[in-house]
């Protein structure tokens, strides 16, 4: 194996694979099952390519109309593999098709006459794929969970049938992968306390595009969106999913001491597909909005395209992330990079990204009254709101740029590739 060190920028680095079975890096963000993981894989892949790595990002093809290969930038592309029906499948039903994904990956390697000495897997289904690939060829596996079943299943009322399999795979991956990448100290602690005391873990945060977010002023953003400059704008961005806590936000606005003010405006941005789970959740949220008499002050702009997203963040006075749990929370750092303070749930990675009283405020998840109080505190003090926003922007630029995240991953990959890959783990059955 040829070792190329990071400081040898004039020489090409090795080919690596980022595997994200259910999170397509090339898909429009905001669609069904498209969120933070998709952004993470795409942005990390592009930034790693800028540093000289040859990056192929593997995902599952979900439509005959999708291109098999999408070129993002020199040295970075998405490769879509047909595993199971070429149609949308909810993530809890994808694991049955994981063995076919492995075979399609190996077939792609054969056609391309290329192998990958390192794979960075994302989410538990991809981790199983990575562990299976180790049985066919020597490779280094790096893994990012994005969500831990041991944490998630404590916050949902119905445990899916796949839960036992997921928990077993997550434990095996933690104990066998050459390195686990936790996106926050809180996530690392959860791995140790809830999954396994074995395995090697590094903390490398998610990132954000600090050039794109923060490039437009609040006044200009509101002019573009046609929002009255005197409005107090509360923003939510994300999927329509009960675990995202949108109901908590709506009920918090209903309890706000500023509700009687004609200046209050709530914007709930995110995609929805009629009849699919996110469309059903949007209908439910709209029902709560109507029940609380908030229809006149609430806007549902739908999926926010990449070029519009930065404008909405900049236009808001406060961005709310009311998730029941977030391993990291990309929305929070995107908003803070846009100089918009954040009110977020006091859970997971949000405890790491949001600094209370400095870049925003934290509130207990599902506690509408606490969220209402936090939102009101920020909206009632424009000078403090501005200070929070400025501090948030500074923190993002210093610690959470994608380029900086990719540099840390590049260093990790290079170190691991200098070591002899470990033996393949014991066989796992699908």
Phi, psi and omega in degrees: 000129178276129182259125178244121182273153187300326184282357176268066188295336182284346182255142180289142176275180185281167174282133177228158179242131168257122184250124181219081191305310185261351183250092184291118181293340184262359184278159176291125182291138181107345176284174181308129179063023180240116182203225187300322181296318179301315179297314182303308185296314182297312184291321176296316180300313181295319181291323177294322178297323178298333180270004172109351178286148171266109192248120170248127182251114186262133179215177183264135179283131185240004180204139178299336181283345181288142174290145178290325180227130177242120177274118181269317183195167178306122178086004181220124179213156173260133178244120181260127181250140178276110179229107188082191180299141179279077184200164177294133175228130177304148188301328181288353180248003186278334189301329179301337182260003181298320178300322178293325177299318178301313181295322178292324176298313180296322178294322178297316178303318181295316180296322183275352184053046183220149173233165183240110180290343179220134173238136176250107184267152185226122182080160192294325180297317178294328179296321177296318177302314179299317180294325176292319180299330179298338180283343184258338184198153176289132177201160174262132177249124170250140184225139171241127186284320185069328177199135179257127178301323182298332177271313184302316186289350175278347185245007179243152183277330181243121179272123182290160181296334182283355189304312183298319178297314181300313182298320179293318180294317180298321179293315180299320180294315180301324184274345186242335181294149179296329176202137171259135176255109172272140183270357176201158175300327180295320178294321177299318180297321178296321177299315183290320185275334188245343185246297181194149175274356180264164176100155182259128184234131169246147175259114175226117187289167166288170182231183177211160181276093186287348174280319182283313179276124182103004183271353183232142181281162178298318181297314180294321180297317181291326176297316179296324183267355181071033180261131178304129181298342181270353181291148171259106191260124176253127186240137167239138175228130177155184179288158170271099184213131182308327182288346179280351171073025181298325178301319178301316179298313182299316180292329176295317177297324177296333180264357184298140177291345180265004185301324182289344180288135179288352184273349185284137177218133179247127177242122180246098185261133178166157181280163175203144178241118180307131179088338176274173187299321181289327176294321178295318179292323177298317178300320180295317180295319178298326177295320178292320177303314180294318180301324182271001179072032183254007185302321185292335183252006184246136180237138176243088184284356182081197181298132180263113179297160184306319183288337180271334187301314181297328180291316179296317178302315183293329183284340186279150172276329179208140175250132184249130178238087189267027185302147174292328174202142174219120176299328178220289179102080181296324182303320182299316183283332174295317178296315182294325175296337179270011181066029178249120179296157186238138166249120187225163175293142181278065184218154168048223184292342178296334176290341180266318185280323182263122178263109184303137179071359180241314178240358182164204181222153176247148179220153179299139179298147178068009182257091184299322181296319179293321177295320179300315181296319181292316179298315181298320180303315183287315183291332183280351183228083184303325180293315178294321177304316179294320178297316177301316181296319179294318179294324179296315179300315180300316180297319181294315181298320183288325193235345192230029175283148179298324180299319178292320177298314180297325178297319178294318178294320179299317177299317180298311180303314182298318178298315183293326181285349174275349181261154177289125177305143180286166178295153180297145179288168176299149187296137174250138178262146184287000000 
